[in-house]
Amino acid sequence: MLRDAETRYPNAEKFAYGLVMASRKLRHYFQGRTIQVVTDQPLKKILSRPEASGRIVAWCVELGEYDLEYVPRTAIKAQALVDFMVECIFSGPKDLEPKEQLIRTPGKWKLFVDGSVAGSKCGAGLILSSPDGFEICQAIRFTFPLTNNEAEYEALLAGMGLAKNLEVRHLRAFSDSMLVVKHFSGEYEQKEPRTKAYAAKVREQTQFFETFELSAIGREDNGRADALSRLASAETQNLTGSIYLTEVKKPSVDKKACLEIHQGINWMTPIRTYLEKGFLPLEKKEAQKIKYRAASYTLIGGRLFRRSVSQPLLRCLDPEEQLLALETVHEGICGEHLAGRSLALKILRQGFFWPTLREDAANYSKKCRQCQIHSNVPKQPQKK
């Protein structure tokens, strides 16, 4: 508690005095460590000008023995929920910080999600449960149109985002949408571009967890999450204090991502994903292979190029562009109807590349009808 004289300090000096009191009470923690002071007050500026007043001189001398690092405090929207979780469930050893105790909680967290579409109203409900039984119930209201499957995906992504903000390491999610579960496991094929984009987004989010599982659950066993989703998609605003209502104004997947997914997966996809986002397959050998191959490529303006020692950068082509390049060079304007090897070398000199260039060029020239009609016919008899 501040004494009467101390209550009349300027606001910034009150924070500085609080730092001094914390260093006195936690002296054994401050010594031998780098202490980050997260604050929105100019403490470093105040304590670096000891000529201001005599008490600040004394504080500077007292704090001078510690290794203090002043860090500006950012937005605390996500941190507020973490602090609430820590306050509610922290009951561990005294030598652990509350947040560290939360992260070290053994076992897997459970996430129950469900999406709902009622006319023009869309909503989602999720329940995140810790191994100790503490639950967070959240209702989400979407202000943009969604289909039933897209609402299920949005609910799953929102739950994964909440778990990520709480630094959950092991998560097991449950959804009553068999389509979402089968898409994630690979048993069902995604046909719509938007569905492919959502499935890719879910797989991308799994990279933030050490272990992640998505299992199907019956609707009768997912009643609470279903009730939250229906509550969020309804007109009513009446919610109990234990339920968080969030309003989402834009989808998790934009049109640009849908267009990229629609282009399909080709030989450039794993290399591009690694260079852009650093993601690698879970299989160790495949991951090493992609890292080795990616060393010969670079991204410039969103385009993939191959490096070479004796040649300039070669632009990499997808399957549709490969066929166009073969047609143009072989039989387009000034086309010479070159054979396979010469055709491949000419495409390389034009600045284009793909791994199977030589094989594709040889096969294309063999299938060319004009080459078969006008090619030289050997008249020499075969030797016996």
Secondary structure, DSSP 8 states (H G I E B T S, - for coil): ---TTGGGS-HHHHHHHHHHHHHHHTHHHHTTSEEEEEESS-HHHHHT-TTS-HHHHHHHHHHTTSEEEEEE----HHHHHHHHHHHHH--S-TTS-HHHHHHT--S-EEEEEEEEEETTEEEEEEEEE-TTS-EEEEEEEESS---HHHHHHHHHHHHHHHHHHTT-SEEEEEES-HHHHHHHHTSS---SHHHHHHHHHHHHHGGGSSEEEEEE--GGGGHHHHHHHHHHHSS-----TTEEEEEE-S-SS-HHHHHHHHT---TTHHHHHHHHH----SSHHHHHHHHHHHTTEEEETTEEEE--SSS--EEE--HHHHHHHHHHHHHSTT-----HHHHHHHHHHTTEE-TTHHHHHHHHHHH-HHHHHHS----S----
